[in-house]
Amino acid sequence: MITSQCSNTSKDLTTTAPEESPSVSGCEKVAGSSMWIYVFLGNLLRGIGETPTGPLGISYLDDFATQENASFYIGILYTVALIGPLFGYLLGSFCAKLFVDIGFVDLERVTITSKDARWVGAWWLGFLIAGTFSLLFSIPFWFFPKSIPRETSKKELGKASEKMDFLKLDQSEPARNVPKPKISQVDQGFFSSLKALFSNSCFVLYLVSVVMHMNSLIGMLTFKPKFIEQQYGQSASRSNFLIGLINIPAVCLGFFLGGFVMKKFKLNIVQAAKLVLGSGLLGWLMTLLFFAMGCENSQVAGLTVSYEGSAQVSYEGSGLNHDCNTGCFCSLTQWEPVCAGNGVTFVSPCLAGCTTSTGTGKNTVFHNCSCISPLTAGNSSSHLGQCARGDDCEKSFRYFMAVTVLTALTFSFGAVPSFMILLRCNKPELKPLAIGVHTLIARTLAGIPAPIYFGALIDKTCLKWGISRCGGRGACRIYNSDAFRHIFLGLRVSMRGVGLLVFFIILLQLKKQFLAKIPNPETKCGTEMMSQQDKDQMSDNGDLTVKTANSDPDKESNA
């Protein structure tokens, strides 16, 4: 980047292209690039590979585990699955410290650091490392047996209550050659199964609740590192490192404890719903604390403060010109921040009115800055880089991370009980399809739109946009911290709140249908998976119990 000074002299400090004079060479080639196809195909193949271990794997685990252990095993599966994101964040932290063109440029000539908004880490390195490990870890799957014996206990040879009829029907018929169904019959069965799923009001409400929660979760995960960078002045590397090292283990612990509690106390479906609603409400209330843990805007002359030092917010560089730099003819598109002695950042040495400089690279110091002298009582020098945040902001960041750990633990505590409700609220034969539809809708209606509208609203708070190599709008250099915080947290809280309201309706339905002394056979949620024998065995307190196969009448287990 060319460091421009008020004296109109320039000094080459780094090898990257200047923002103030974008190059058009190669822009046509970049505009017509089809590299996105490789990203699309990579994600498509990854989605295909996740299917056996995702929806089908969870359904398989629930089918071939005892009723007591199913929720515990699913909790362990969720916990282990998060080890990947844990190492992913740590790997991302490592790659973010490395310059994107490492190995191709002289790093001694690069004047920016990893805390600079212009810094781009070696993002491509993470794909190479993760892809190599994925290939290595996929090899053991080739040696798995074709079938695994179903787990049974000494006192329980059958399945859970809601799976009894399904397995009895499967085992009562002798093995014989069954002709393969025609394609038209398969299609008819598929659509009739879909109709049965979406006729289940409990399942539909569950999907609505999950979509709202997933929108909040995915939006938060996508922009949380950027939020930490802009709100608390942390580098991208440290943000990823802390999220991976602190938050992910808390989520793992929450998943494990949720499954353990389900197994230890043998919670039925209504008790599980109460646990989900209670943990979600507690986590939602703790999220409100984040609104009070923000930092004030960074002091940037012409953007968040005036050149006289008074607070103001100006967009699109409308306040960058001042009497102290009128004779410098500075570019308003350039972003090369320098920090003055009083903690005020200037967008560039030229806009600070600096006329001379000493040192090279990151150690460059600018002198005789006409815009800095009135603010620093004679000290008119500045150094490269944006000014660091104050001690109060660092303290707020510690509180933020502490509450983040608690909210992550609380929300994840209800994840396994919530998933067990999905499994128990549908017929056993519809369970794999229900999990697949749940995954599809959650990723389609949350995974795709959430980053788009979160990002669009957050971009409204940008105070200074960079310029791309081809002259278009680049990345945002600095945001209005207050507006960023209110939009980011407001979206999270509102969507979580709507999801909790919908789940409260689900709880009311479950209480009505599962805890009523005389169940209504016309209800759509849950009763379709109970046999007549199950309905006759409703206990006096409303808990649904069932006799397992080959067990005594006094040995009943809670469904």
PyMOL commands that set and color helices and strands:
alter all, ss='L'
color gray80, all
select helices_A, chain A and resi 27-31+36-53+55-63+67-81+83-97+107-109+123-143+161-172+183-198+201-232+236-265+269-292+323-328+361-363+373-375+391-413+415-424+428-447+449-459+481-514+527-529+532-536
alter helices_A, ss='H'
color red, helices_A
select strands_A, chain A and resi 2-4+10-12+338-340+345-346+356-358+365-367+382-384+462-467+473-479+545-547+556-558
alter strands_A, ss='S'
color yellow, strands_A
deselect
rebuild
show_as cartoon
